[in-house]
Amino acid sequence: MDAAELRATQAPIKERYKSDPKTAMIKLTARGSIENEGIACKVETGRALAIAGLHPGTGGSGLELCSGDMLLEALVACAGVTLKSVATAIEVPLRKGDVTAEGDLDFRGTLGIDKETPVGFAEIRLKFEVDTDAPQDKLDLLLKLTERYCVVYQTIKNGPKVSVSMQRV
């Protein structure tokens, strides 16, 4: 897909959202089930069933997916798609590229060993390595727009309002 095809594909969508902003609001839902077999949660990914469990650093077997890894993988996926889309739109030719997300966390928090240790990632680093002949000013713009439009990055960075509830079934 080139820049013209991307604009042509997105133009009617953008126009609909401009004329009727309510149509731009959607709800994404993730679902999982907890069953009696081990400490795991079966997550519906839309394409396959993923089983998430404890990280080996907290007592897991390493056979299940770690939700922290899944968060970083979602960031990499979203950032990679956004980078490619923006590069196409602003006509930055990319021969190839790699996207890496790293996150630091201290398991003492999640295991309740040290009440002062925060639970969750203390820092997340997102890195792009691209093979291109584009000038630096275009790469700067590419990075700026990728940051701006990456849904998962912006969600992590800005921390949306989150609520939790529980009910009997």
RODO-2510 file (C-alpha; in nm, 4 decimals, decimal comma):
residues 169
     n   res          X          Y          Z
     1     m     0,0000     0,0000     0,0000
     2     d     0,1347     0,3438    -0,0892
     3     a     0,0455     0,6871     0,0556
     4     a    -0,2296     0,7507    -0,2013
     5     e    -0,3968     0,4139    -0,1360
     6     l    -0,3773     0,4699     0,2391
     7     r    -0,5354     0,8156     0,2099
     8     a    -0,8060     0,6806    -0,0229
     9     t    -0,8855     0,3993     0,2174
    10     q    -0,8958     0,6253     0,5219
    11     a    -1,0690     0,9291     0,3650
    12     p    -1,4296     0,8027     0,3909
    13     i    -1,3659     0,6748     0,7424
    14     k    -1,2223     1,0095     0,8522
    15     e    -1,5115     1,1945     0,6910
    16     r    -1,7670     0,9765     0,8708
    17     y    -1,5926     1,0373     1,2036
    18     k    -1,5815     1,4137     1,1397
    19     s    -1,9483     1,4337     1,0457
    20     d    -2,0665     1,1963     1,3187
    21     p    -1,8088     1,1842     1,6025
    22     k    -2,0102     0,9226     1,7919
    23     t    -1,9277     0,6641     1,5238
    24     a    -1,5572     0,6993     1,6088
    25     m    -1,6123     0,5672     1,9618
    26     i    -1,5753     0,1905     1,9876
    27     k    -1,5307    -0,0543     2,2716
    28     l    -1,2581    -0,3152     2,2507
    29     t    -1,3028    -0,6134     2,4796
    30     a    -1,0626    -0,8807     2,5952
    31     r    -1,1985    -1,1961     2,7562
    32     g    -1,0479    -1,4799     2,9498
    33     s    -1,1602    -1,7713     3,1622
    34     i    -1,0209    -1,9053     3,4863
    35     e    -1,0596    -2,2768     3,5344
    36     n    -0,9424    -2,5282     3,7935
    37     e    -0,6357    -2,6426     3,6023
    38     g    -0,3314    -2,4672     3,7445
    39     i    -0,2766    -2,0984     3,8047
    40     a    -0,3638    -1,9800     3,4543
    41     c    -0,6134    -1,7756     3,2563
    42     k    -0,7253    -1,8677     2,9049
    43     v    -0,7376    -1,5502     2,6965
    44     e    -0,9274    -1,5196     2,3691
    45     t    -0,6970    -1,3317     2,1322
    46     g    -0,9330    -1,3152     1,8366
    47     r    -0,7148    -1,5548     1,6419
    48     a    -0,6319    -1,8251     1,8921
    49     l    -0,6583    -1,9129     2,2560
    50     a    -0,3643    -1,7944     2,4643
    51     i    -0,2999    -1,9262     2,8121
    52     a    -0,1460    -1,6768     3,0519
    53     g     0,0150    -1,7841     3,3751
    54     l     0,2689    -1,6850     3,6329
    55     h     0,6116    -1,5713     3,5178
    56     p     0,8839    -1,8168     3,6251
    57     g     1,0189    -1,5393     3,8487
    58     t     0,6976    -1,5631     4,0530
    59     g     0,6608    -1,9418     4,0559
    60     g     0,5295    -2,0150     3,7069
    61     s     0,6384    -2,3031     3,4876
    62     g     0,7295    -2,0850     3,1912
    63     l     0,4898    -2,2817     2,9719
    64     e     0,2179    -2,0158     2,9841
    65     l     0,2394    -1,6627     2,8512
    66     c     0,3380    -1,3904     3,0956
    67     s     0,0916    -1,1008     3,0947
    68     g     0,3811    -0,8556     3,1285
    69     d     0,5299    -0,9972     2,8090
    70     m     0,1862    -0,9724     2,6457
    71     l     0,1655    -0,6032     2,7398
    72     l     0,5054    -0,5373     2,5820
    73     e     0,4083    -0,7452     2,2775
    74     a     0,0900    -0,5380     2,2367
    75     l     0,3021    -0,2223     2,2528
    76     v     0,5452    -0,3572     1,9916
    77     a     0,2609    -0,4660     1,7628
    78     c     0,0773    -0,1337     1,7861
    79     a     0,3948     0,0734     1,7531
    80     g     0,5121    -0,1307     1,4542
    81     v     0,1803    -0,0986     1,2712
    82     t     0,1629     0,2731     1,3536
    83     l     0,5216     0,3302     1,2382
    84     k     0,4547     0,1532     0,9088
    85     s     0,1289     0,3409     0,8540
    86     v     0,2859     0,6799     0,9289
    87     a     0,5910     0,5988     0,7135
    88     t     0,3556     0,5157     0,4280
    89     a     0,1521     0,8324     0,4788
    90     i     0,4523     1,0682     0,4882
    91     e     0,6381     0,8692     0,2246
    92     v     0,9375     0,7539     0,4254
    93     p     1,0650     0,4412     0,2500
    94     l     1,1555     0,1681     0,4986
    95     r     1,3513    -0,1268     0,3676
    96     k     1,3136    -0,3009     0,7022
    97     g     1,2788    -0,2236     1,0688
    98     d     1,2753    -0,3704     1,4157
    99     v     1,0658    -0,2631     1,7128
   100     t     1,1692    -0,3544     2,0664
   101     a     0,9981    -0,2895     2,3990
   102     e     1,1736    -0,3556     2,7270
   103     g     1,0267    -0,3141     3,0702
   104     d     1,1764    -0,3197     3,4173
   105     l     0,9811    -0,4578     3,7098
   106     d     1,0669    -0,5758     4,0577
   107     f     0,8926    -0,8995     4,1581
   108     r     0,9254    -0,8105     4,5267
   109     g     0,6241    -0,5816     4,4747
   110     t     0,3961    -0,8323     4,3060
   111     l     0,4915    -1,1073     4,5521
   112     g     0,4228    -0,8817     4,8505
   113     i     0,7751    -0,9191     4,9864
   114     d     0,8356    -0,5453     5,0185
   115     k     0,5353    -0,3167     5,0621
   116     e     0,7428    -0,0176     4,9465
   117     t     0,8259    -0,1798     4,6118
   118     p     0,5736    -0,0768     4,3450
   119     v     0,3792    -0,3444     4,1595
   120     g     0,4145    -0,3175     3,7835
   121     f     0,6643    -0,1795     3,5388
   122     a     0,8924     0,0932     3,6742
   123     e     1,0082     0,1843     3,3243
   124     i     0,9274     0,0824     2,9674
   125     r     1,1580     0,1594     2,6748
   126     l     1,0360     0,1444     2,3137
   127     k     1,3016     0,1408     2,0439
   128     f     1,2843     0,1490     1,6640
   129     e     1,5691     0,0493     1,4345
   130     v     1,4971     0,1305     1,0710
   131     d     1,6825     0,0770     0,7464
   132     t     1,6096     0,3815     0,5314
   133     d     1,7756     0,6565     0,3306
   134     a     1,5276     0,9169     0,4558
   135     p     1,6810     1,2372     0,5931
   136     q     1,6943     1,2884     0,9698
   137     d     1,4173     1,5502     0,9711
   138     k     1,1792     1,2939     0,8146
   139     l     1,2844     1,0320     1,0708
   140     d     1,2232     1,2835     1,3510
   141     l     0,8751     1,3478     1,2117
   142     l     0,8146     0,9729     1,1740
   143     l     0,9021     0,9139     1,5384
   144     k     0,6946     1,2099     1,6594
   145     l     0,3849     1,0981     1,4662
   146     t     0,4290     0,7332     1,5631
   147     e     0,4377     0,8343     1,9305
   148     r     0,1355     1,0568     1,8825
   149     y    -0,0839     0,8000     1,7068
   150     c     0,0150     0,4693     1,8710
   151     v    -0,2885     0,3705     2,0792
   152     v    -0,1081     0,1337     2,3167
   153     y     0,1837     0,3732     2,3725
   154     q    -0,0489     0,6646     2,4478
   155     t    -0,2606     0,4462     2,6772
   156     i     0,0426     0,3368     2,8787
   157     k     0,1934     0,6861     2,8819
   158     n    -0,1239     0,8707     2,9842
   159     g    -0,2825     0,6152     3,2156
   160     p    -0,6557     0,6166     3,1413
   161     k    -0,9215     0,5966     3,4087
   162     v    -0,9521     0,2309     3,5068
   163     s    -1,2145     0,0658     3,7227
   164     v    -1,2437    -0,2819     3,8686
   165     s    -1,5535    -0,4721     3,9758
   166     m    -1,6484    -0,8214     4,0828
   167     q    -1,9808    -1,0036     4,0872
   168     r    -2,1035    -1,3533     4,1503
   169     v    -2,2309    -1,5575     3,8581
***
